[in-house]
Amino acid sequence: MRANQIIRNKSLLLLLALVLLASSCSEKDNVVSTSNDYCYISSVILGNVKRKVQNTNVTFSAVDYEMTINQRTNNIENRDSLPYGSQLSRVIATIHFDGSTLAYREKGSNSEWTSYNATDSLDLTKPLELFLTSNDNQSSRIYTLKVNVHQQEGDSLFWKQCDNNVAELTDMTDMKAFVLKDKLFVLGQKTSGITLAERSSTETEGEWTETPVTDLPATTDIQTLRQYEDMLYLSTNDGSIFSSADAKGWRQEGSTYSAPLKLVEKTGKYYYAISEGKILRSADASTWEEETLDTDATMLPTTDIRALSAEQANGNNRIILVGQSENSDNAVVWNKMWNDSEKEENAEWIYFPITHDNNIPCPRLEYLNLLSYDGKCIAFGGASIDNSKEALETMYVSQDYGITWRPDKEHRMPVELKGIEGCITSTVDENYFIWIITNSQVWRGRLNRLGFAQQ
């Protein structure tokens, strides 16, 4: 009995010694050896891709074009196709996987497998097979990697002249274009008074008609026309606000202010206007309150006042105000931003000055046009005040709500309109077409990809 107890004790001591030895070796080498049957690709990230744009090679980062991995079918591809003209013969792809080895070859070929190296470029012009071996080398898996590229120039802006020598637009000045209920309108001034030109459709073909507008006074400032949902608003030089549901019949909102008003924007809660060097706010177009500015009011625009409203993905709301001031060699830009934590009426107006860090301003252009397009602010118009740019020569793009304005080197205005004289007006319809109306001509253009079917 005692002998058996001694044997058991010796066995326990021997087992304990082995455990301590193993622990000592593990601590000494600081290495833990594992072996499992894991065998899957977790992500594929594309690097920089070259692309030919108008006979010029440019490079862009493809990291935002997500590669989707279907672990059931073992297919890997991008749902959002790369831009037209992308060159895939030499692309670095970062492939994250759990397994021991990864190799590749062209799909359907019988060529030798090439070991994957994250620093080597891949030829992705044709689908690849990715051969992955598990950590324990007991199993394997073959994925198909395919990179999709648009077969049309999705990022190119193409223009088409829809109408020419439109009688209803002839001799019209001070024009303002807008789209209402799938129709294109231009409100403008003729010698006979304020008139409305109406196009029957925003399709390629359309018929024009003209209607005199008798409900608006001669003091109407047509360029202050703003649109909120399906209603139109504008102001007069004697301090009145007018509204309309069809652009033909107009009625006054509220009461006449004691000084001239230039309507800046209409939101769901307020009217905003500039008057006597101040920005005013009113809920009913009768009682006006002065808005708070973050800098001297001398930098407020006085002419060519344009504005956009934008709702950001994070819930912020903005008004982007752009215009001309004699106190600036460039267009002046202001922003008002509010959200759930800061009420609209409490948000102050912020001026974006030209500084060392912000030295790409919007130029002063005659007949300034400001549009929201493709998630950006775009500006264009007539000749620049300093005569360095011709009319409709360049489109200026801001992706930061008006802080910086870069000349767009990819997207061109209609070359036939470069240098044209006279009033220029524009608008965007629900199918993402930009309409430009000038000199009795009507043009429309769209980024190809905005016309692609949504997947």
N, C-alpha and C positions, 0 to 999 in steps of 0.2 A: 504494500500500500504506500509506504513511504518512498519506495524506489520509484513508483509511478509519479508521485508528486515531484520528486527531484527531476525526473525526465521532462515533465511538463514545464517546470520552471526553467530548465536549460533551453527548452524550445522557445519559450517566450523571450528569454534574454537574447537568443540568436536572432529572432525576428526583429526585436527592437534594435539590435546592432545594425541589421541590414537597412532598416528604415532610416536610422541616423546617418549611415554611410551614403545612402541615396540622397538624403537631404543635403549633406555636406557637399557632394559632387554637384548638385543642382545649384547651390549657392555659389560655389566656386566658379562654375562655368557660366552661370546666369543664362542658361539656354533651356527652353522647354520645347521638346520635340513633339509635334502633333501630326497626325495623319488622318485625313477624312476623305469623303467622297464628294466634296464640294466641287461644282463644275458649272459656273454660270458667269455671264458678262453682266455687270451692274450698270455701266454707263459708257457712252461713247461721246466724246466732245471734239468737234472739229476746230481746227486752228484757223490761221489766216488763209484766205482764198483770193487768187487773182481773178480779175474780171476786166473784160474789154468794154469800154464805154465810149462810143463815138470815136473809134480808132485809137483810143488811149487806154493803156493798161493801168488799172487802179487795184488796190488791195483793200479788202475789208475783213473784219473779224466775223467768223461764222459761229461764234460761241453761242449766239442767241437763237440759232436755228436748232432747236432741240431734236436729238435723235431718240426716237421712241423704240423701246425694246419690247417685243412680244415674246415672253418666255415660253408660251405654248407652241407657237409656230416657229420660234427661233429666227424671226425676221427683225431686222433693225433698219429703220429708215426715218427720214425727216418728213413730217406732215406739212410743214411750212417750207415750200420749195425755195432753194437758193435763187438769187436774182438771175435773170437772163444774162447769158454771156459768161457765167462763172466757169473758170478753168480748173478742172479737177485732176489733172494729170500728176500734180505734185502737191499733196495736201498732208499735213501732219495731223493725225488723229490720236487723241489720248483715249486709250481703252482701259477701263478698270474692270478687273475680273478676279474671280476666286477660282483658282486652279493652279496647276503646276506649270504648264507651258501653253503658249498661244502661237499659232501659225496661220498663214493666209495664202490664198491663191485666187486667180480669177475664177468666178463661178462657171461651172460646166467644163472647165479645162482639165487636162490630165497632167498638168505641169507639176513640178516638185513644189512642196510646201516651203514657204519662206518664214523663218522665225520672226515673230513680231518684235520690233524695237520701237519704243515710244518716241525716239528722236529721229526715226527714219520717216520720210514722206511716202505716202501711198498713192497709187494710181487708182482713183475712184471714178474714172470715166465709165467703168462697167462694174456691175455688182461683184463683190468679193465673197468668198467662203472663208469663215474664220473657224479654225479647228482648235478646240480647247480640250485639254486633258485634265482630268480631276487631280486633286492633291495626292490621292493614293495611287495614281497611275493605273487604276483599274477600270476607268470608264472615260468616255469622251463625248463631245457634243459639237455639232457643226451649225454655226449661225450663217445667215446671209445678210451682208451689209450692202445697202443701196442708198445712194445720195441723190435726191430728186432736185432737178433744176428747172425753173420755168422755161418753157419753150417760146414764150413771147417776152418782149421787153417790159416786164412788169413795172420797173422803176423808171420807165421813160414816159414823158408827158407828150402826148401827140395831140395836135390841133387840127381842127377841120372848120373851114368857113361854111357856115350854115346859110347865111343870108347876106346879100350885098345890095347896096343902093336901096335900102328900105325907105320908102316914101314917108312912113310914119315917124321915122327917126331923123329925117332930113331937117336941117336947121334947128334941131333941138339942142339946147345948151343946158348946163347945170343938171346933168342927168344923174339919176340914181336907180340902179337895177335891183330887182329882188324877185324871188320865186314864191308864188302863193298858189296852193292847190294845183300843182303840176303845170302851172302856166308861168311864163316869163313876162315880167312887167318892167317898163322903164318909165319912171316919173320924171318929167323935165319941163323946161321953160321954152316957150316959143313966143314969137311976137304977138300972137293972139292970146297969150296967157299960159297958165299951167295946163299941161296936157298929159294924158296917160296912154302910152303905147303898149298894147297887149299882144303877146304871141300865143297862139292857141295851144301850143304844146312845148315841152322841153325835149321832145324827140328831135331827130335830125331835120325832119320836115315840119313846117308850121306856117300858119297864116297870121298876118299882122292886121290889127285894127287900131283905131285911135279914138279916144274919148276925151272931150274937154272936161276939166275938173273945175267946177264952179263953187264948191264948198270951202275952198281954201283961199285965204286972203292974199293979196299981192305981196305981203311982207313974209310969206312962207319961206323958210330956209330949207330947201329940198335936201341938202346934204346932211341934215340932222335926222333923216328918216331912219328909224330903228324898228326892228321886228322882234316881238316877243310872242312865241307860239304862233297863233294864227291872226294876231292883231298887229297893226302898223301904227307907229307913233311918229310925230315930228313936231318941231317948234317953229315959232315965228319970231321975227325981229322985234315985235312989240310985246313979247313976254307971254304968249299963249301956247298951250299944248293941244294938239289935235290928234284924234285917233280914227281908225277905219278898219273894217273887216274885209273890204274888197278893193280898196284903193280908189274907189270912184265916189263914194259918199263919205264925207268926213264930218265929225262933230267935235266941239271943244270939250276938253277935259278940265274940270275945276274952274278956276278963275284966272284972269289975266294978271300976271306979275307986274310989279312996279318998274321993271327994267327989262331989257332984251334978254332972252334965254337962248342958249344953244344946247339942245338936248344931247346928252352924252350917251345914256343907255337907259333901258327899261328892264327891270327885273320883276320877279313875282311880287315884291313888296314895295319897291320904290321907283320913282323917276329920279334920274340924275341929270343935272344941267350945269353949264358954266355961265356965270353972269357977273359982270363987273370984276373980273379977276378972282372969282371964288367958285368953288364947286358946291352946289346946293343939292339937297335931298328933299323929296316930298313924297308922301304916301298918297296924296289925293290931288296933286297938281294945283293946290290952292295955298296951303301953308308950307313954306320952304324953310329948311334949316341949313346952316353952313356946315360943311364937312370938314374934318380935321386933316391937315396936310402935314407931312413930315419935313417939309422944307419950304423955302420961300415961294409964294404964289406967283412970283414973276416968271417962273419956269412952266406955268400952265400954258397949254397951246391956245392960240387965238384964232387960227385958221386951219382949214383942212382937218378938222377934228374927226377922228374915226375911233370906234371902240368895238371890242369883242367881249363876249361873256364865255367863260370856260369853266367846266366842272371837272376837277381832277379826279384821278382814280382813288386818291386817299380821302376824298370827301370835301376837299377845299373848293371854294368857289372864288372865281377871279373876274374882275373887269380889267381888260387891257386897254388903256387909253393912249392913242398916238396922235400927234398933230404937229403943227408948225408954230414956231415962236421966233420973233425977231431977236430974242436974246440967245438964240442957239444957231450954230451953223448946220446942225443936223436936226432931224425930227426929235421931238421930246416924247418920252415914254413914261407913263405912270401906271401903277397897279393898285387895285384895292382887293384884298383877300379876306375871306371870312370862312368860318366852319361852325361846327356844333358847339365848340367851346367859346367862340367869340362871335357875338351877334353882328349881323350885317351893318347895323347902324353905328356900332362901336368901332368898326375897322377903319383905320386911317388910310389915306392915300400915300403911296410910296413912290418917290421920284427916282428914276434910274439915271444917275449922272454919268458922263463920260469920264472914266478914270483910267489909271494905268492897267488895272485888271479888267476893265470893261471898255475896250477901245475899238469895238466893232459896232458902230451905231447904225441906226436906220437913217439913210440920207434924206435930205429935204427934196421931195419930188412934187412937181406940179400934178394936180389931179390924183392925189394919193389914194390908193386902194388898199384896204386891209381886209384879209380873209382868214378864216380858220379852215385849214385843209390838211388832211392826213395827220392829225394830231399836232400840227404846228401852226404858227402864225406866219403868214406870207404877206409881203408888201411889194407893190409895184406901182407904176404910174407913168406920168409924162416925164419930160426932161428934168434933170436935176437942176436945182437953183444955180449951182456953180457951173452948169453946162458941161460937166465931165461925163454925163451919161445922157444918151438919147432916150426918147420916149420908148417904153416897153422894150428896153434893151436888156434889162436884168431883173430877175426876181430875187428878193431878199427874204431869207428864211430865219425865223427865230424858234428855237426849241426850248427856250427858257422863259417864255411868257414876256418877251420883249427886252430882256437885258442885253442880249447880243443879236446882231442881224448879219448873217453871212450871205454874200452873193452866191446864189446857187449856180454852180458850174455844170451841173448835169441837166437840170430842167430849163428848157428854153421857152421864151415867149414866142408867139407866132412871128417868124422872121419877116413875113410880109407887112407886119405892122410896126416894125422898128422905125423910129424917127417920125411917126405919124403926129400930126398936129391936131389940137382940139381936145374936147372933153373925153375922158375915159372912165367907164364905169364897169362894174363886174359883180358877180354873185356866184354862189355854188348851189346846185340842186341836190335833191335827195339821192340821186344816182352818182354823186361825186364828180359831176362835170362842172368845170369852171367855165363860166360864160363871160366873154369880154365884148362890150359894145362900144364902138367908137366910129365916128365919121361914117355913119349909116351902114356900118358893117357889123356882122354878128358872128362871133367865133366861139367854139367850145372845145375844151380839151380835158383829158383825164389821164391819171396814172393808170397804166394797164392793169396793175394788180388790184386796184380798187374795183375793177369790173369783173375780176375772177369770182367764180362761185365760191361761197364760203363753205369750208369743210368742217 
